[in-house]
Amino acid sequence: MRLNNIGIVSLVAAMAASCGPKYDQVSPKMAPATEAVFASGSIDPKDAYMVTSLSDGFIVKSFVQENDLVRDKQVLFRLDNRQQHTQVNIANTNLTYAKISAAANSPTLLQIKSQMDAARVKLATDSVTLVRYEHLYLTNTVSKQDLDNARLNYQASLANYNADCENYRATADKVRQELETTREQLQNAEEGDQYYNLTAIGAAKVYQIFKKQGDLVRRGDQVAQLGNPDSIVINLDIDESMISRVQLGQRVLVELNTEKNKPYEATVSKIYPHFNESSQSYKVEARFTATNPGLIAGTQLQANIITNRKENAMLVPHTYVSADNKVVLRKGDKMDTVKVKPGIISDEWVEILDGLTMSDVLLKLKQ
């Protein structure tokens, strides 16, 4: 427990008022000192990603197990796609009918073409009749009314023929558009069918499987975790007050929650520049310095990042230094309060850079 100014004053007053020793004392010592930043975290695959379902369905077949090595685009899981397969069959049937409708000899187009041919014949007949009536009118063989009727018949036949031609073009465009639409629908249905096959992205190792054969999977559910087959990393969460002390290349001592008191060594390999709001910490990545077979991805761990070390430092117990870096010294029969300059600080010891000598005696109220 650190002493504050009030505690130090109380100590001096208590010592002055009492003849018996009611305090502990200690002198500085020279010893190695290590400063470390504590962090918690987990072991994760390098370049890890989650295989996520894009469809709803039951897993009808699982093709992999944990620790399997897989290749790019290899099918890992297959979901029940009977409903989607039905959609593919319907789209295929629609495409077949659309091809028939869009063909030059389709019944729809042949019927309009037949009407267009009949209109063309009638137009030719009415055109000849109109020319003949114009000549006859010049010789006063037919009346003006007969000529007008012939002209009206020709104009009506021309309009009907043009209408049939336009109808043929419009119908041909429509069936061609319907053909393209059904092709796109079939393509979309086939692509949707592929969503029921969950595949690997690149060569990878299967680290975790969250769903087994027979399980119901909803869209967005995570089914498995894959990652780099050649490397795993240590992901650490660092308190924002400590992140400034962490640097690349620093030594990391790791203790797995599954193997207490068995240390592993690692090195800080990456410091992410952003603050994680959900964990209220900064993310730091470390790599093991040696190959450690048998490590399981997702294992939780505790770590100490070594940020400073001295082989020969003046140390005093942490409990003898107040929060404002002051200590109480015995000067013969008197006591004095001295401000010191701390260096490396650990849970038990404080390095003193200035303010004390090796012969000084520090005092602390007995607990």
C-alpha positions in Angstrom: 0.0 0.0 0.0 1.5 3.4 -1.0 1.7 6.2 1.5 0.4 9.6 0.7 1.4 12.9 2.2 -1.1 12.6 5.0 0.2 9.2 5.8 3.8 10.4 5.9 2.9 13.3 8.2 0.9 10.9 10.4 3.9 8.6 10.5 6.3 11.4 11.6 3.8 12.6 14.3 3.3 9.1 15.6 7.0 8.4 15.8 7.6 11.7 17.5 4.9 10.9 20.1 6.0 7.4 20.9 9.2 5.9 22.3 8.7 2.4 21.1 9.5 1.2 17.5 6.2 1.1 15.5 7.5 1.1 12.0 9.4 -1.2 9.6 12.6 -0.1 8.0 14.6 -1.1 4.9 17.6 0.1 2.9 17.9 0.2 -0.9 19.4 -2.8 -2.6 21.1 -3.3 -6.0 19.4 -6.0 -8.1 18.1 -6.6 -11.7 14.9 -4.8 -12.4 12.3 -5.6 -15.0 9.3 -3.5 -16.2 6.5 -5.2 -17.9 3.1 -4.4 -19.4 0.4 -7.0 -18.5 -2.0 -8.1 -21.3 -4.6 -10.8 -21.8 -5.4 -12.3 -25.1 -5.7 -15.5 -27.2 -4.0 -17.6 -29.8 -5.5 -17.2 -33.2 -4.6 -18.3 -36.7 -2.8 -15.8 -38.9 -5.1 -14.4 -41.6 -8.0 -16.1 -40.0 -11.5 -15.9 -41.4 -14.9 -17.3 -40.7 -16.8 -19.4 -43.1 -20.3 -17.9 -43.0 -23.5 -19.3 -44.4 -25.3 -17.1 -47.0 -28.4 -19.3 -46.9 -30.7 -21.1 -44.5 -30.6 -24.9 -44.4 -29.5 -28.1 -42.7 -25.9 -29.3 -43.1 -26.4 -32.5 -45.1 -22.7 -33.2 -45.6 -19.6 -32.1 -43.8 -16.4 -32.8 -45.7 -13.8 -31.6 -43.3 -12.6 -32.0 -39.7 -10.6 -29.7 -37.4 -6.9 -29.6 -38.4 -7.6 -30.6 -42.0 -5.7 -28.8 -44.7 -7.9 -27.6 -47.6 -7.3 -26.2 -51.0 -8.7 -23.1 -52.7 -12.5 -23.4 -53.5 -12.7 -26.8 -51.9 -16.3 -27.6 -50.7 -16.3 -27.8 -46.9 -20.0 -28.1 -46.1 -23.1 -28.7 -48.2 -26.5 -27.4 -47.1 -29.9 -28.8 -48.0 -30.7 -27.1 -51.3 -33.8 -28.9 -52.5 -35.9 -25.8 -52.5 -33.2 -23.8 -54.4 -32.7 -26.8 -56.8 -36.4 -26.6 -57.6 -36.0 -22.9 -58.4 -33.1 -23.9 -60.8 -35.4 -26.4 -62.5 -38.2 -23.9 -62.9 -35.8 -21.3 -64.4 -34.5 -24.0 -66.8 -38.0 -24.8 -67.9 -38.8 -21.1 -68.4 -35.7 -20.7 -70.4 -36.7 -23.6 -72.7 -40.1 -22.0 -73.4 -38.5 -18.6 -73.9 -36.1 -20.0 -76.5 -39.1 -21.5 -78.3 -41.0 -18.2 -78.2 -37.9 -16.3 -79.5 -37.2 -18.6 -82.4 -38.0 -17.4 -85.9 -40.4 -20.2 -86.4 -42.2 -19.8 -83.0 -46.0 -20.1 -83.2 -46.5 -16.6 -82.0 -44.2 -15.0 -84.5 -45.5 -17.3 -87.3 -49.0 -16.2 -86.6 -48.1 -12.5 -86.8 -46.0 -13.1 -89.9 -49.0 -14.8 -91.5 -51.2 -11.8 -90.8 -48.4 -9.5 -92.1 -48.2 -11.6 -95.4 -52.0 -11.4 -95.9 -51.9 -7.6 -95.2 -49.1 -7.3 -97.8 -51.1 -9.2 -100.4 -54.2 -7.1 -99.8 -52.1 -3.9 -99.9 -50.7 -4.9 -103.3 -54.2 -5.7 -104.6 -55.6 -2.4 -103.4 -52.6 -0.5 -104.9 -53.3 -2.0 -108.3 -57.0 -1.3 -108.0 -56.2 2.4 -107.1 -53.9 2.8 -110.1 -56.5 1.3 -112.4 -59.3 3.5 -111.1 -57.2 6.6 -111.5 -56.7 5.8 -115.2 -60.4 5.0 -115.6 -61.4 8.2 -113.9 -59.4 10.2 -116.5 -61.5 8.6 -119.2 -64.7 9.2 -117.3 -65.3 5.4 -117.0 -65.7 5.5 -113.2 -67.1 8.1 -111.0 -65.3 10.2 -108.5 -67.0 8.2 -105.7 -65.5 5.0 -107.0 -62.0 6.5 -107.2 -62.3 7.8 -103.6 -63.4 4.4 -102.4 -60.4 2.8 -104.0 -58.1 5.3 -102.5 -59.6 4.7 -99.0 -59.2 0.9 -99.4 -55.6 1.4 -100.3 -54.9 3.6 -97.3 -56.6 1.2 -95.0 -54.6 -1.7 -96.3 -51.3 0.3 -96.0 -52.2 1.2 -92.4 -53.0 -2.5 -91.6 -49.8 -3.7 -93.1 -47.7 -1.2 -91.2 -49.5 -2.1 -88.0 -48.8 -5.8 -88.6 -45.1 -5.0 -89.3 -44.8 -3.0 -86.1 -46.6 -5.7 -84.2 -44.1 -8.3 -85.5 -41.1 -6.1 -84.5 -42.5 -5.4 -81.1 -43.4 -9.1 -80.4 -39.9 -10.2 -81.6 -38.3 -7.7 -79.3 -40.5 -8.8 -76.4 -39.7 -12.5 -76.8 -36.0 -11.7 -77.1 -36.1 -9.6 -74.0 -38.0 -12.4 -72.2 -35.3 -14.8 -73.3 -32.6 -12.7 -71.8 -34.6 -12.3 -68.6 -35.1 -16.0 -68.2 -31.3 -16.5 -68.9 -30.5 -14.1 -66.1 -33.0 -15.8 -63.8 -31.4 -19.1 -64.5 -28.0 -17.7 -63.8 -29.2 -16.1 -60.5 -30.8 -19.4 -59.5 -27.6 -21.4 -60.3 -25.5 -18.8 -58.4 -27.9 -19.0 -55.5 -27.6 -22.8 -55.6 -23.9 -22.4 -55.1 -24.5 -20.6 -51.8 -25.5 -23.9 -50.4 -21.9 -25.1 -50.9 -19.6 -23.5 -48.3 -16.1 -23.4 -49.8 -12.6 -22.4 -48.7 -10.9 -19.2 -49.8 -7.3 -20.2 -50.7 -5.2 -22.9 -49.1 -5.9 -23.0 -45.4 -6.2 -25.0 -42.2 -9.5 -25.8 -40.5 -9.0 -24.6 -36.9 -12.5 -24.7 -35.5 -15.9 -26.1 -36.6 -18.9 -24.6 -35.0 -21.7 -26.6 -36.8 -21.8 -30.3 -37.4 -23.6 -32.4 -39.9 -27.4 -32.3 -39.3 -27.3 -28.9 -37.6 -29.6 -26.1 -38.9 -27.7 -23.1 -40.2 -29.2 -19.7 -40.6 -28.0 -17.0 -43.0 -25.1 -15.2 -41.4 -24.2 -18.1 -39.0 -20.5 -18.9 -38.6 -19.8 -22.5 -39.5 -16.0 -22.8 -39.2 -12.8 -20.8 -38.7 -10.0 -21.2 -41.2 -6.6 -19.6 -41.4 -3.0 -19.7 -42.5 -1.9 -23.3 -42.2 1.7 -22.3 -41.4 1.4 -19.8 -38.7 -0.6 -18.8 -35.6 -0.3 -15.5 -33.7 -0.9 -14.1 -30.3 -3.5 -11.3 -30.1 -3.2 -9.2 -27.0 -5.4 -6.4 -25.6 -3.4 -3.6 -24.1 -4.8 -0.9 -21.7 -4.7 2.6 -23.3 -2.6 3.9 -20.4 0.1 1.3 -21.2 0.2 1.2 -25.0 2.8 4.0 -25.3 5.3 1.7 -23.6 4.9 -1.1 -26.1 7.2 -1.3 -29.1 8.0 -3.7 -31.9 10.4 -6.4 -31.1 9.9 -6.4 -27.4 10.0 -9.7 -25.6 6.8 -11.3 -24.4 6.4 -13.9 -21.7 3.2 -15.9 -22.3 1.3 -18.3 -20.0 -1.6 -20.2 -21.5 -4.7 -20.7 -19.4 -4.5 -24.4 -20.2 -0.9 -24.7 -19.1 -0.4 -22.7 -15.9 3.3 -22.1 -14.9 4.6 -23.1 -18.3 6.1 -20.0 -19.9 6.3 -19.4 -23.7 8.4 -16.7 -25.3 7.2 -14.4 -28.1 8.0 -11.1 -29.7 5.8 -8.1 -30.4 5.3 -8.2 -34.2 2.5 -5.6 -34.9 0.9 -2.7 -33.1 -2.5 -1.8 -34.5 -3.1 2.0 -34.6 -6.7 2.1 -33.7 -8.6 1.8 -30.4 -11.1 -1.0 -30.0 -14.2 0.5 -28.5 -15.8 -2.9 -27.7 -12.8 -4.1 -25.6 -11.7 -0.6 -24.5 -8.1 -1.5 -25.4 -5.5 -1.5 -28.2 -4.7 -4.6 -30.1 -1.1 -5.9 -30.3 0.1 -8.9 -32.2 3.0 -11.1 -31.1 4.7 -14.2 -32.6 6.1 -17.2 -30.8 9.9 -17.3 -31.0 9.9 -21.1 -31.4 7.7 -23.7 -33.0 5.2 -25.0 -30.4 3.3 -28.0 -31.9 -0.1 -28.8 -30.4 -1.2 -25.2 -29.6 -4.9 -24.9 -30.1 -6.4 -21.8 -31.7 -8.7 -19.8 -29.4 -6.7 -20.7 -26.3 -6.9 -17.8 -23.8 -3.7 -16.6 -22.2 -2.0 -14.0 -20.0 1.2 -12.2 -21.1 3.8 -9.8 -19.8 5.5 -7.5 -22.4 9.0 -6.7 -21.2 9.3 -2.9 -21.8 12.5 -2.2 -19.8 15.2 -4.1 -17.9 18.3 -3.2 -16.0 20.8 -5.6 -14.6 21.9 -3.4 -11.8 19.3 -1.0 -10.4 18.7 0.6 -6.9 15.5 -0.9 -5.7 13.2 -0.2 -2.7 9.9 -2.0 -1.9 6.9 -0.5 -3.6 5.1 0.0 -0.3 7.7 2.4 1.0 7.1 5.0 -1.8 4.0 7.2 -1.7 1.8 8.0 -4.6 3.6 11.4 -5.1 7.0 9.7 -5.0 8.0 10.6 -1.5 9.7 8.4 1.2 10.4 8.8 4.9 14.1 8.5 5.9 15.7 8.1 9.4 18.3 10.7 10.0 19.9 9.6 13.3 17.1 10.2 15.9 15.1 12.2 13.4 12.9 11.5 10.4 12.8 13.4 7.1 10.6 13.3 4.0 12.4 13.1 0.7 11.1 13.2 -2.8 12.7 10.6 -5.1 12.8 10.1 -8.9 11.4 6.6 -9.8 12.5 4.6 -12.8 11.3 1.1 -13.4 8.1 0.2 -11.4 6.8 -3.3 -10.8 4.2 -4.7 -8.4 6.8 -5.2 -5.7 9.7 -2.9 -6.4 10.5 0.7 -7.5 13.8 1.7 -9.1 15.2 4.9 -7.6 17.1 7.1 -10.1 17.7 10.0 -7.7 17.1 11.1 -4.1 18.5 8.1 -2.2 21.9 6.5 -1.3 22.5 2.9 -0.5 23.1 3.8 3.2 19.7 5.5 3.6 17.1 3.8 5.9 13.5 4.0 4.8 10.7 3.9 7.3 7.1 2.6 7.0 4.3 2.4 9.5 3.7 -1.1 10.7 0.5 -2.7 9.4 
